[in-house]
Amino acid sequence: MASDINYQDGPDFSRRDESPAEDEPIHSPGSPRQTEYERIGGRTGSSFLQTLIHLLKGNIGTGLLGLPLAVKNAGLVLGPLSLLAMGIVAVHCMNLLVRCAHHLSAKRVVNMFLNITQLGFCCVYFVFLSDNVKQVVETANGTTGNCHNNQTAVIVPSYDSRLYMLFFLPFIIVLVFIRNLKYLAPLSLVANISMCVSLVLIYYYCLTNIPYPINLPLAGRGVDYPLFFGTAIFAFEGIGVVLPLENKMQNPRNFTTVLYLGMGIVTTLYISLGTIGYIGFGEHIRGSITLNLPLCWLYQAVKLLYSFGIYITYALQFYVSAEILIPPAVARCGPRWALMVDLSIRVALVVLTCALAILIPELDLVISLVGSVSSSALALIIPPLLQIITFHNEDMKLWVMVKDIGISLIGFVGFVAGTYISIQEIVARNSSRHNGTHLQLL
């Protein structure tokens, strides 16, 4: 969900220059020494509860709505178990990332994947907005007040989903021109409430429409499991806000507790919605569960409310990349051109995400591709390797090193397999769409 974190203190490690050198002794959590992180946060930083809320916001977005399809790709039993295992490993890696950030400046590597991940999220948001608003527009004439029948009397075809993306483009450009997140706070609050209400209604519908008997495969096809991997790891989209949150906390030593508590809640939410969503809609589940909801006014409103929340969230996810890429560029020009350069880069980045979304207008596949390419690297591959690089001279135990290498290898296999299968499916669907259009013209 949306967050009002100021990323200007950012996801990089530039403010940790005063942290201890590698040859200095490591102080225990009970040590009275004040760390650089405490000086950054201080009394004006976020409280325990505020940090927990921000962490929950950062992990609840489009990825959550795609998890029922992920469970379908893995199976009714294998899917939830895999989500649980992935959640445990992802939280462990988030903690490693924070620990290593205290001792090692890995700014370039982490920032590169942060940029890819955050801009990938923004691509997904374009596809999500276009698909959901398109469905609402096309079914508006036949939408009724009856939510017990998932049909409409009239479906009026409208424009291609890619034209909807172009329609949203100028509105999103205007949104990212707001360079201080505090001015987005009122909209952020409304967006959070909208998404919370939407999730409650989605849960209600799924829980009250579970079919009996449940006759779904306990394990999916092996060839579909990489798609599950990409979608599931994409769902843990809060990896990009972990460092800024810890950076701005009043007492950073409590962040581990916040991380485990918050991600425990998030993982429970992921498993529950993924499972009941798949049970409720079965083989017909789509890339976002909102696209399966009844075509009545109540659930049409749910799609619009969640879409508004995602629209605001675009700016918040975008800020992570903006605060990495823009300051170095602005520093190279004079004050006279600073604002022009700032705004031009923002426009270019938004246009880039829109263009990429237009190239791959398939919500489920773009989620899987982004998750496989960037989220797997940032959430699974890099943190264990950073731990080895950072602590290998500090009597690291053999089992810890083996564990880190194992996690990175799993992430790498998921990266390769998920990327390959996602691209293969994208090519197949594009060919099918092209052939269908060609036949219609004939």
C-alpha positions as CSV (number, residue, x, y, z in Angstrom):
1,M,0.0,0.0,0.0
2,A,1.0,3.6,-0.1
3,S,3.5,5.0,2.3
4,D,4.6,8.4,3.4
5,I,8.2,7.6,3.9
6,N,10.7,10.2,2.7
7,Y,13.1,8.3,0.5
8,Q,15.4,11.2,0.3
9,D,17.3,9.7,3.2
10,G,17.2,6.8,1.0
11,P,17.7,3.3,-0.1
12,D,21.4,3.8,-0.7
13,F,24.2,3.9,1.9
14,S,25.6,7.3,1.3
15,R,24.7,8.4,4.9
16,R,26.6,5.6,6.5
17,D,30.1,6.9,5.7
18,E,30.8,7.2,9.4
19,S,30.0,3.6,10.2
20,P,32.8,1.4,11.7
21,A,35.5,0.1,9.5
22,E,35.7,-3.7,8.9
23,D,38.6,-4.1,11.3
24,E,36.9,-2.3,14.1
25,P,35.2,-4.5,16.8
26,I,31.5,-5.1,16.4
27,H,29.4,-3.8,19.3
28,S,26.7,-6.0,20.7
29,P,23.1,-4.8,20.7
30,G,23.4,-4.0,24.4
31,S,26.4,-1.8,23.9
32,P,25.9,1.8,25.0
33,R,27.7,3.1,21.9
34,Q,25.3,5.1,19.7
35,T,25.4,4.0,16.1
36,E,25.2,6.1,12.9
37,Y,21.7,4.7,12.4
38,E,20.5,6.1,15.7
39,R,21.9,9.5,14.8
40,I,20.0,9.4,11.5
41,G,16.7,8.4,13.1
42,G,16.9,10.1,16.5
43,R,13.9,11.5,18.3
44,T,12.4,12.8,15.1
45,G,12.4,9.3,13.5
46,S,9.5,6.8,13.2
47,S,8.1,5.0,16.2
48,F,7.8,1.3,16.5
49,L,4.1,1.4,15.5
50,Q,4.7,3.8,12.6
51,T,7.5,1.7,11.2
52,L,5.3,-1.4,11.4
53,I,2.5,0.3,9.6
54,H,4.9,1.6,6.9
55,L,6.3,-2.0,6.4
56,L,2.8,-3.4,6.0
57,K,1.9,-0.6,3.5
58,G,5.0,-1.4,1.5
59,N,4.2,-5.1,1.1
60,I,0.5,-4.8,0.1
61,G,0.0,-3.9,-3.5
62,T,-0.6,-5.6,-6.9
63,G,1.5,-8.6,-6.0
64,L,-1.0,-9.7,-3.3
65,L,-3.8,-9.7,-5.8
66,G,-1.8,-12.0,-8.2
67,L,-1.1,-14.7,-5.6
68,P,-4.2,-16.8,-6.2
69,L,-2.9,-17.3,-9.8
70,A,0.5,-18.1,-8.3
71,V,-1.1,-20.8,-6.1
72,K,-2.8,-22.2,-9.1
73,N,0.5,-22.6,-10.9
74,A,2.0,-24.4,-7.9
75,G,-1.0,-26.4,-6.6
76,L,-3.4,-26.2,-3.7
77,V,-1.0,-27.7,-1.2
78,L,2.4,-27.0,-2.7
79,G,1.5,-23.4,-3.4
80,P,0.8,-22.3,0.3
81,L,3.7,-24.4,1.6
82,S,6.0,-22.7,-1.0
83,L,4.7,-19.3,0.0
84,L,5.5,-20.0,3.7
85,A,9.0,-21.2,2.8
86,M,9.6,-18.2,0.5
87,G,8.3,-15.8,3.2
88,I,10.7,-17.2,5.8
89,V,13.7,-17.0,3.5
90,A,12.7,-13.5,2.2
91,V,12.4,-12.1,5.7
92,H,15.7,-13.7,6.6
93,C,17.3,-12.0,3.6
94,M,15.8,-8.7,4.5
95,N,17.4,-8.9,7.9
96,L,20.7,-9.8,6.3
97,L,20.5,-6.8,4.0
98,V,20.0,-4.5,7.0
99,R,22.9,-6.1,8.9
100,C,25.3,-5.9,6.0
101,A,24.3,-2.2,5.3
102,H,25.8,-1.4,8.7
103,H,29.2,-2.7,7.7
104,L,29.6,-2.6,4.0
105,S,28.9,0.0,1.3
106,A,27.3,-2.1,-1.5
107,K,25.6,1.0,-2.9
108,R,26.1,0.4,-6.6
109,V,24.9,-3.3,-6.8
110,V,21.9,-2.8,-4.4
111,N,20.9,0.5,-6.0
112,M,21.0,-1.1,-9.5
113,F,18.6,-3.8,-8.6
114,L,16.5,-1.4,-6.5
115,N,16.1,0.7,-9.7
116,I,15.1,-2.3,-11.8
117,T,12.7,-3.6,-9.1
118,Q,11.0,-0.3,-8.4
119,L,10.6,0.7,-12.0
120,G,9.4,-2.9,-12.7
121,F,6.7,-2.4,-10.1
122,C,5.7,0.9,-11.9
123,C,5.3,-1.1,-15.1
124,V,3.0,-3.5,-13.4
125,Y,1.0,-0.6,-12.1
126,F,0.3,0.6,-15.6
127,V,-1.0,-2.8,-16.6
128,F,-3.1,-3.2,-13.5
129,L,-4.7,0.2,-13.9
130,S,-5.5,-0.4,-17.6
131,D,-6.9,-3.9,-17.1
132,N,-9.2,-3.0,-14.2
133,V,-10.5,0.3,-15.5
134,K,-11.0,-1.2,-18.9
135,Q,-13.1,-4.0,-17.4
136,V,-15.2,-1.4,-15.5
137,V,-15.8,0.7,-18.6
138,E,-16.7,-2.2,-20.9
139,T,-19.2,-3.7,-18.4
140,A,-20.7,-0.4,-17.2
141,N,-23.9,-0.6,-19.4
142,G,-24.8,-4.0,-18.0
143,T,-23.6,-3.7,-14.4
144,T,-26.4,-4.4,-11.9
145,G,-26.8,-4.4,-8.2
146,N,-27.0,-8.2,-8.1
147,C,-23.6,-9.4,-6.8
148,H,-24.7,-13.1,-6.7
149,N,-24.5,-13.5,-10.4
150,N,-21.0,-13.0,-12.0
151,Q,-22.4,-12.0,-15.4
152,T,-23.6,-8.8,-17.1
153,A,-26.2,-8.4,-19.7
154,V,-24.1,-6.3,-22.0
155,I,-20.4,-6.0,-22.5
156,V,-19.4,-3.2,-24.8
157,P,-15.9,-3.5,-26.3
158,S,-13.8,-0.4,-25.8
159,Y,-10.2,0.5,-26.6
160,D,-7.2,-1.7,-26.4
161,S,-5.7,-1.9,-22.9
162,R,-2.5,-0.2,-24.2
163,L,-4.5,2.9,-25.1
164,Y,-5.7,3.0,-21.5
165,M,-2.1,3.1,-20.5
166,L,-1.5,6.1,-22.7
167,F,-4.5,7.7,-21.2
168,F,-3.1,7.3,-17.7
169,L,0.4,8.5,-18.7
170,P,-0.1,12.3,-18.3
171,F,-1.9,11.9,-15.0
172,I,1.0,9.8,-13.6
173,I,3.5,12.3,-14.9
174,V,1.7,15.1,-13.0
175,L,1.7,12.9,-9.9
176,V,5.4,12.3,-9.9
177,F,6.0,16.0,-10.3
178,I,5.2,16.2,-6.6
179,R,8.8,16.0,-5.4
180,N,8.1,16.0,-1.6
181,L,6.2,13.1,-0.3
182,K,4.6,15.0,2.6
183,Y,2.4,16.7,0.1
184,L,1.0,13.3,-1.0
185,A,0.1,12.4,2.6
186,P,-3.6,13.3,2.4
187,L,-4.0,11.3,-0.9
188,S,-1.9,8.5,0.7
189,L,-4.2,8.3,3.6
190,V,-7.3,8.0,1.3
191,A,-5.5,5.5,-0.8
192,N,-4.7,3.3,2.2
193,I,-8.3,3.4,3.4
194,S,-9.5,2.5,-0.2
195,M,-7.2,-0.5,-0.4
196,C,-8.1,-1.7,3.1
197,V,-11.8,-1.5,2.3
198,S,-11.2,-3.3,-1.0
199,L,-9.3,-6.1,0.6
200,V,-12.0,-6.7,3.2
201,L,-14.6,-7.0,0.5
202,I,-12.4,-9.3,-1.6
203,Y,-11.9,-11.6,1.4
204,Y,-15.7,-11.5,2.2
205,Y,-16.6,-12.6,-1.3
206,C,-14.0,-15.3,-1.5
207,L,-14.9,-16.7,1.9
208,T,-18.7,-16.7,1.2
209,N,-18.3,-18.3,-2.2
210,I,-16.1,-21.3,-1.6
211,P,-17.4,-24.2,-3.7
212,Y,-18.0,-27.7,-2.4
213,P,-16.5,-30.2,-3.0
214,I,-13.1,-28.7,-3.6
215,N,-11.6,-30.6,-6.6
216,L,-8.3,-28.8,-7.4
217,P,-4.8,-30.3,-8.0
218,L,-2.7,-30.4,-4.9
219,A,0.4,-29.8,-7.0
220,G,0.6,-28.0,-10.3
221,R,2.6,-28.8,-13.4
222,G,6.4,-28.5,-13.0
223,V,6.6,-26.3,-16.0
224,D,4.3,-23.7,-14.3
225,Y,6.3,-23.6,-11.1
226,P,8.7,-20.9,-12.3
227,L,5.7,-18.7,-12.9
228,F,4.7,-19.2,-9.3
229,F,8.2,-18.3,-8.2
230,G,8.2,-15.0,-10.1
231,T,4.8,-14.0,-9.0
232,A,5.4,-15.0,-5.3
233,I,8.8,-13.2,-5.0
234,F,7.3,-10.1,-6.7
235,A,4.6,-10.0,-3.9
236,F,7.3,-9.3,-1.4
237,E,7.6,-5.9,-2.9
238,G,8.5,-4.2,0.4
239,I,12.2,-5.1,0.0
240,G,12.8,-1.7,-1.4
241,V,11.6,0.1,1.7
242,V,13.4,-2.0,4.3
243,L,16.6,0.1,4.4
244,P,14.8,3.5,4.4
245,L,12.5,2.3,7.2
246,E,15.4,1.1,9.4
247,N,17.2,4.3,8.5
248,K,14.5,6.5,9.8
249,M,13.5,4.6,12.9
250,Q,13.9,6.2,16.3
251,N,15.5,3.1,17.7
252,P,16.9,1.0,14.9
253,R,17.8,-1.8,17.3
254,N,14.1,-2.6,17.4
255,F,13.8,-2.9,13.7
256,T,14.4,-6.7,13.7
257,T,11.3,-7.1,15.9
258,V,9.3,-4.9,13.5
259,L,10.5,-6.8,10.5
260,Y,9.6,-10.2,11.9
261,L,6.2,-9.1,13.2
262,G,5.2,-7.2,10.1
263,M,6.4,-9.8,7.6
264,G,4.7,-12.5,9.7
265,I,1.4,-10.6,9.2
266,V,2.2,-10.1,5.5
267,T,3.0,-13.7,4.9
268,T,-0.2,-14.9,6.6
269,L,-2.1,-12.5,4.4
270,Y,-0.4,-13.7,1.3
271,I,-1.0,-17.4,2.1
272,S,-4.7,-16.9,3.1
273,L,-5.7,-14.7,0.1
274,G,-3.7,-16.9,-2.4
275,T,-5.3,-20.0,-1.1
276,I,-9.0,-18.9,-0.8
277,G,-8.8,-16.9,-4.0
278,Y,-7.7,-20.0,-5.9
279,I,-10.3,-22.2,-4.2
280,G,-13.0,-19.6,-4.9
281,F,-12.3,-19.2,-8.6
282,G,-10.4,-22.4,-9.5
283,E,-9.0,-22.7,-12.9
284,H,-10.6,-19.4,-14.0
285,I,-8.5,-17.3,-11.7
286,R,-6.9,-14.3,-13.6
287,G,-3.7,-12.2,-13.2
288,S,-5.4,-10.1,-10.6
289,I,-8.2,-11.5,-8.4
290,T,-10.1,-8.2,-8.9
291,L,-10.7,-9.2,-12.5
292,N,-12.7,-12.2,-11.3
293,L,-15.0,-10.3,-9.0
294,P,-18.7,-10.1,-9.8
295,L,-19.6,-7.4,-12.3
296,C,-22.0,-5.6,-9.9
297,W,-21.6,-2.0,-8.7
298,L,-20.2,-3.0,-5.3
299,Y,-17.3,-4.9,-6.7
300,Q,-16.8,-2.5,-9.6
301,A,-16.3,0.1,-6.9
302,V,-13.7,-2.3,-5.3
303,K,-11.7,-2.3,-8.6
304,L,-11.8,1.5,-8.8
305,L,-10.9,2.0,-5.2
306,Y,-7.9,-0.4,-5.4
307,S,-6.9,1.2,-8.7
308,F,-6.9,4.6,-7.0
309,G,-4.6,3.2,-4.3
310,I,-2.3,1.7,-6.9
311,Y,-2.2,5.1,-8.8
312,I,-1.0,6.9,-5.6
313,T,1.4,4.0,-4.8
314,Y,3.1,4.5,-8.2
315,A,4.5,7.8,-7.0
316,L,5.7,6.3,-3.8
317,Q,7.5,3.4,-5.5
318,F,8.8,5.8,-8.1
319,Y,10.5,7.9,-5.4
320,V,12.9,5.2,-4.6
321,S,14.4,5.3,-8.1
322,A,14.0,9.0,-8.4
323,E,16.1,9.7,-5.3
324,I,18.8,7.4,-6.6
325,L,19.0,8.6,-10.2
326,I,18.1,12.3,-10.0
327,P,20.5,13.9,-7.4
328,P,23.7,12.8,-9.3
329,A,22.4,14.2,-12.6
330,V,21.3,17.5,-10.9
331,A,24.6,17.9,-9.2
332,R,26.3,17.9,-12.7
333,C,24.4,20.9,-13.9
334,G,24.1,24.5,-12.7
335,P,21.3,25.7,-10.4
336,R,19.6,27.4,-13.4
337,W,19.0,24.0,-15.0
338,A,18.5,21.9,-11.9
339,L,14.7,21.9,-11.9
340,M,14.5,21.3,-15.6
341,V,16.8,18.3,-15.4
342,D,14.9,17.0,-12.4
343,L,11.5,17.1,-14.1
344,S,12.9,15.8,-17.4
345,I,14.3,12.7,-15.8
346,R,11.0,12.1,-14.0
347,V,9.1,12.3,-17.3
348,A,11.6,10.0,-19.0
349,L,11.3,7.4,-16.3
350,V,7.5,7.4,-16.4
351,V,7.5,7.2,-20.2
352,L,9.9,4.3,-20.0
353,T,7.7,2.4,-17.6
354,C,4.7,3.1,-19.7
355,A,6.5,1.9,-22.9
356,L,7.6,-1.3,-21.2
357,A,4.1,-2.0,-20.0
358,I,2.7,-1.4,-23.5
359,L,5.2,-3.9,-24.9
360,I,4.0,-6.6,-22.3
361,P,0.4,-5.8,-21.6
362,E,-0.2,-9.2,-19.8
363,L,-0.6,-8.6,-16.0
364,D,0.3,-12.1,-14.8
365,L,3.3,-12.4,-17.0
366,V,4.8,-9.0,-16.4
367,I,4.4,-9.6,-12.6
368,S,6.2,-13.0,-13.0
369,L,8.9,-11.4,-15.2
370,V,9.7,-8.5,-12.9
371,G,9.7,-10.9,-9.9
372,S,12.1,-13.3,-11.6
373,V,14.5,-10.7,-13.0
374,S,14.8,-8.2,-10.2
375,S,13.0,-9.2,-7.1
376,S,14.8,-12.5,-6.9
377,A,18.1,-10.8,-7.1
378,L,17.3,-8.1,-4.5
379,A,15.4,-10.4,-2.1
380,L,17.2,-13.7,-2.4
381,I,20.5,-13.6,-4.4
382,I,22.3,-10.5,-3.2
383,P,21.7,-10.4,0.7
384,P,23.3,-13.8,1.4
385,L,26.3,-13.0,-0.9
386,L,26.7,-9.7,1.0
387,Q,26.8,-11.5,4.3
388,I,29.6,-13.7,3.0
389,I,31.5,-10.7,1.6
390,T,31.0,-8.7,4.8
391,F,31.6,-11.3,7.5
392,H,33.9,-13.9,6.0
393,N,36.9,-12.6,7.9
394,E,35.0,-12.6,11.2
395,D,35.0,-16.4,12.0
396,M,31.9,-17.1,9.9
397,K,30.7,-20.6,10.6
398,L,30.7,-23.1,7.8
399,W,27.0,-23.9,8.0
400,V,26.2,-20.2,7.7
401,M,28.3,-19.9,4.5
402,V,26.6,-23.1,3.1
403,K,23.2,-21.7,4.0
404,D,24.0,-18.4,2.2
405,I,25.3,-20.1,-0.9
406,G,22.2,-22.4,-0.9
407,I,19.8,-19.5,-0.7
408,S,21.6,-17.6,-3.5
409,L,21.6,-20.7,-5.7
410,I,17.9,-21.2,-5.2
411,G,17.4,-17.5,-6.1
412,F,19.6,-17.9,-9.2
413,V,17.7,-21.0,-10.4
414,G,14.4,-19.2,-9.9
415,F,15.8,-16.1,-11.7
416,V,16.9,-18.2,-14.7
417,A,13.8,-20.5,-14.9
418,G,11.3,-17.8,-14.1
419,T,12.7,-15.4,-16.6
420,Y,12.9,-18.1,-19.3
421,I,9.3,-19.3,-18.8
422,S,7.9,-15.8,-18.5
423,I,9.5,-14.7,-21.7
424,Q,8.4,-17.9,-23.5
425,E,4.8,-17.3,-22.4
426,I,5.0,-13.6,-23.4
427,V,6.2,-14.6,-26.9
428,A,3.5,-17.3,-27.2
429,R,0.7,-14.9,-26.2
430,N,1.9,-12.2,-28.5
431,S,2.0,-14.6,-31.4
432,S,-1.5,-15.8,-30.5
433,R,-2.8,-12.3,-30.3
434,H,-1.1,-11.4,-33.6
435,N,-2.6,-14.4,-35.3
436,G,-6.1,-13.6,-33.9
437,T,-5.9,-10.0,-35.2
438,H,-4.7,-11.2,-38.6
439,L,-7.6,-13.6,-38.9
440,Q,-10.1,-10.9,-37.9
441,L,-8.7,-8.7,-40.7
442,L,-9.2,-11.5,-43.2
